[in-house]
Amino acid sequence: MNADKTNSESTFRTPLVTELLLMILDILEEEYSPWRLPLNFRSPFELMVSVSLSAQTTDAAVNRVTPELFRRWPNPQALAGADPQELEVVIHSLGFFRQKARNLIGAATRLVEVYGGKLPCEMEDLTSLPGIGRKCANVIRSQYWNLPGITVDTHFGRVCRRLGLTEETDPTKVEYNLGEQIPVERWNEFSMTANLHGRRYCMSRKPSCRECPLNEICPKRGVTSI
């Protein structure tokens, strides 16, 4: 496999890992191990669809609609020929269903016409698919091919800013900023555990700081009440 180097160790400077950061990584790994992506999938195609649908909704909601979606359209060829209105009915509960339906059909069509129906693993190719940005591409690359990537979503960014690991708010800048601090072999682990941490303890409005396993070392930047 000739995976690209767009989001690999060659893209980032050698990280200057601090003792505090290693402590954070170790605590999160212990807290959430064994961790897994909370989306159900059996193939790269199903992962791509599930990740695309997960925007602005919960993974549990996506898992409720994908069994019927994959029953009707089990592969890129079938999904490329889907009737948009029929697809919209299936994914209606997820919100933004019209845009998501257009993206799914567009991505499936491109997979068939450009990639022979197979999902590519290169970052540039993945992000050429409608509805797949760097965040989604990093999820796909890390979860299916175990390629290193830092997946930045709302939860991840919030946790990193509160921990004082970055001041950036733009997802791509956060990705590169963290990539310059964290050893490449721990990118995937940290992406998932920081995301889970943002869901379990470090919520946006009412973080559970007292129960948080990072409570003693977190500077709680931007947290006004605990």
Buried (B, 14 or more C-beta within 10 A) or exposed (E): EEBBEBBBBEBBEEBEEEEEBEEBBEBBBEBBEEBEBBBBBEEBBBBBBBBBBBBEBEBEBBBEBBEEBBEBBBBBEEBBEBEEEEBBEBBEEBEEBEBBBBBBBBBBBBBBEEBEBEBBBBBEBBBBBBBBBBBBBBBBBBBBEEBBBBBBBEBBBBBBBBBBBBEBEEBEBBBBBBBBBBBBEBBBBBBBBBBBBBEBBBEEEEBEBEEBBBBEEBEBEEBEEE
